[in-house]
Amino acid sequence: MSEPRGLKALYRRYVAAFNAHDFDELETYLSPELVFDWGDVMPAMRGRAAMFAFYREAWTYFDEEISCAQQNGGEAVT
């Protein structure tokens, strides 16, 4: 099954925005009503603003970077 046209490029832009801590750009990819559920680790974050508030504080303590490779031995996405 082939990927939808442009999906890889879209994901790369999202990853680049996340890794750059670019909240203005991230806002274009994430729904205002998103739910970020950590399971039993901590309460779910409800809404883009809640997720951004969490990361604004969290990134003062650590840096997090997304990297991902395709399944089945494909080229690295980032």
Backbone as CSV, one residue per row, in Angstrom:
resi,resn,N_x,N_y,N_z,CA_x,CA_y,CA_z,C_x,C_y,C_z
1,MET,0.844,-1.173,0.000,0.000,0.000,0.000,0.893,1.242,0.000
2,SER,0.645,2.158,-0.902,1.468,3.363,-0.966,0.906,4.441,-0.047
3,GLU,1.778,5.332,0.372,1.357,6.411,1.268,0.633,7.495,0.476
4,PRO,-0.299,8.218,1.119,-0.948,9.339,0.440,0.090,10.371,0.012
5,ARG,-0.131,10.957,-1.124,0.806,11.932,-1.693,1.082,13.048,-0.686
6,GLY,2.343,13.316,-0.443,2.745,14.414,0.424,2.737,14.114,1.911
7,LEU,2.298,12.928,2.298,2.216,12.623,3.733,3.587,12.644,4.394
8,LYS,4.593,12.092,3.722,5.939,12.067,4.296,6.470,13.492,4.472
9,ALA,6.243,14.354,3.492,6.700,15.748,3.594,5.974,16.473,4.723
10,LEU,4.689,16.221,4.856,3.910,16.826,5.936,4.453,16.388,7.291
11,TYR,4.727,15.094,7.423,5.260,14.580,8.684,6.633,15.167,8.975
12,ARG,7.464,15.289,7.960,8.789,15.890,8.165,8.681,17.321,8.672
13,ARG,7.727,18.085,8.137,7.539,19.468,8.604,7.060,19.489,10.057
14,TYR,6.164,18.567,10.421,5.706,18.470,11.807,6.879,18.132,12.735
15,VAL,7.669,17.137,12.366,8.818,16.729,13.177,9.797,17.888,13.330
16,ALA,10.072,18.597,12.247,10.991,19.735,12.306,10.451,20.808,13.244
17,ALA,9.152,21.077,13.195,8.551,22.079,14.080,8.633,21.628,15.537
18,PHE,8.349,20.355,15.798,8.429,19.831,17.164,9.854,19.942,17.683
19,ASN,10.801,19.489,16.892,12.194,19.501,17.333,12.746,20.908,17.511
20,ALA,12.181,21.877,16.801,12.604,23.280,16.930,11.816,24.008,18.021
21,HIS,10.869,23.308,18.644,9.994,23.905,19.663,9.234,25.095,19.078
22,ASP,8.812,24.966,17.836,8.127,26.030,17.104,6.613,25.884,17.278
23,PHE,6.099,26.468,18.361,4.685,26.327,18.685,3.778,26.955,17.627
24,ASP,4.208,28.034,17.013,3.391,28.653,15.965,3.180,27.684,14.804
25,GLU,4.238,27.001,14.411,4.117,26.025,13.323,3.363,24.784,13.782
26,LEU,3.632,24.307,14.983,2.917,23.133,15.496,1.421,23.363,15.535
27,GLU,1.017,24.588,15.810,-0.403,24.917,15.873,-1.114,24.581,14.563
28,THR,-0.404,24.640,13.437,-1.024,24.355,12.146,-1.267,22.863,11.941
29,TYR,-0.648,22.018,12.736,-0.778,20.571,12.569,-1.696,19.913,13.594
30,LEU,-1.907,20.544,14.711,-2.617,19.901,15.819,-3.985,20.535,16.053
31,SER,-4.968,19.704,16.281,-6.331,20.170,16.538,-6.410,20.897,17.875
32,PRO,-7.188,21.971,17.948,-7.388,22.640,19.239,-8.033,21.710,20.278
33,GLU,-8.720,20.672,19.808,-9.419,19.745,20.714,-8.648,18.449,20.959
34,LEU,-7.364,18.410,20.636,-6.624,17.161,20.796,-6.645,16.672,22.235
35,VAL,-6.498,15.379,22.399,-6.343,14.748,23.713,-5.039,13.965,23.666
36,PHE,-4.134,14.318,24.558,-2.832,13.669,24.642,-2.859,12.832,25.910
37,ASP,-3.079,11.530,25.754,-3.296,10.634,26.883,-2.029,9.842,27.182
38,TRP,-1.507,10.033,28.361,-0.296,9.349,28.808,-0.603,8.051,29.552
39,GLY,-1.838,7.625,29.535,-2.203,6.411,30.268,-2.097,6.644,31.760
40,ASP,-1.444,5.738,32.463,-1.318,5.832,33.920,-0.186,6.746,34.373
41,VAL,0.579,7.303,33.453,1.736,8.119,33.815,1.310,9.454,34.411
42,MET,0.319,10.080,33.799,-0.175,11.378,34.263,-1.544,11.618,33.642
43,PRO,-2.285,12.592,34.163,-3.603,12.863,33.579,-3.486,13.289,32.114
44,ALA,-4.509,12.977,31.347,-4.535,13.354,29.931,-4.541,14.875,29.793
45,MET,-3.865,15.346,28.757,-3.910,16.770,28.424,-5.024,16.949,27.406
46,ARG,-5.911,17.872,27.672,-7.049,18.098,26.783,-6.916,19.466,26.143
47,GLY,-6.738,19.448,24.835,-6.622,20.686,24.087,-5.182,21.016,23.747
48,ARG,-5.027,21.636,22.589,-3.703,22.035,22.111,-3.016,22.960,23.104
49,ALA,-3.773,23.890,23.689,-3.185,24.838,24.644,-2.590,24.112,25.855
50,ALA,-3.262,23.074,26.332,-2.753,22.309,27.481,-1.469,21.575,27.116
51,MET,-1.436,20.994,25.919,-0.225,20.302,25.487,0.930,21.291,25.335
52,PHE,0.665,22.447,24.746,1.714,23.445,24.577,2.205,23.959,25.918
53,ALA,1.309,24.162,26.870,1.715,24.619,28.207,2.626,23.577,28.864
54,PHE,2.266,22.307,28.719,3.092,21.241,29.273,4.490,21.275,28.663
55,TYR,4.563,21.323,27.333,5.871,21.287,26.675,6.676,22.555,26.914
56,ARG,6.024,23.700,27.016,6.779,24.927,27.317,7.531,24.772,28.642
57,GLU,6.873,24.193,29.626,7.543,23.983,30.912,8.516,22.810,30.847
58,ALA,8.082,21.704,30.274,8.927,20.511,30.239,10.246,20.781,29.535
59,TRP,10.198,21.541,28.439,11.416,21.798,27.677,12.363,22.754,28.382
60,THR,11.964,23.302,29.517,12.923,24.064,30.316,13.797,23.108,31.143
61,TYR,13.339,21.846,31.277,14.070,20.850,32.050,14.828,19.849,31.177
62,PHE,14.322,19.590,29.984,14.957,18.626,29.090,14.633,18.972,27.651
63,ASP,15.423,18.422,26.758,15.175,18.587,25.335,14.702,17.244,24.794
64,GLU,13.673,17.281,24.010,13.127,16.063,23.431,13.149,16.214,21.918
65,GLU,13.544,15.163,21.249,13.587,15.201,19.790,12.915,13.968,19.227
66,ILE,12.085,14.175,18.234,11.442,13.065,17.541,12.366,12.598,16.427
67,SER,12.531,11.302,16.316,13.153,10.728,15.136,12.403,9.441,14.844
68,CYS,12.312,9.124,13.595,11.513,7.977,13.216,12.064,7.377,11.940
69,ALA,11.995,6.094,11.835,12.370,5.408,10.597,11.157,4.617,10.125
70,GLN,11.034,4.460,8.836,9.940,3.676,8.294,10.108,2.215,8.681
71,GLN,8.995,1.528,8.766,9.038,0.088,8.999,9.571,-0.615,7.752
72,ASN,9.908,-1.837,7.855,10.338,-2.675,6.740,11.625,-2.185,6.094
73,GLY,12.512,-1.556,6.870,13.812,-1.175,6.347,13.820,0.006,5.412
74,GLY,12.783,0.825,5.417,12.745,2.002,4.544,13.713,3.065,5.014
75,GLU,13.838,4.123,4.217,14.746,5.211,4.580,14.249,5.929,5.833
76,ALA,15.155,6.526,6.559,14.786,7.275,7.766,13.959,8.489,7.378
77,VAL,12.919,8.761,8.167,12.079,9.920,7.912,12.776,11.169,8.373
78,THR,13.472,11.133,9.502,14.185,12.301,9.988,15.623,11.928,10.246
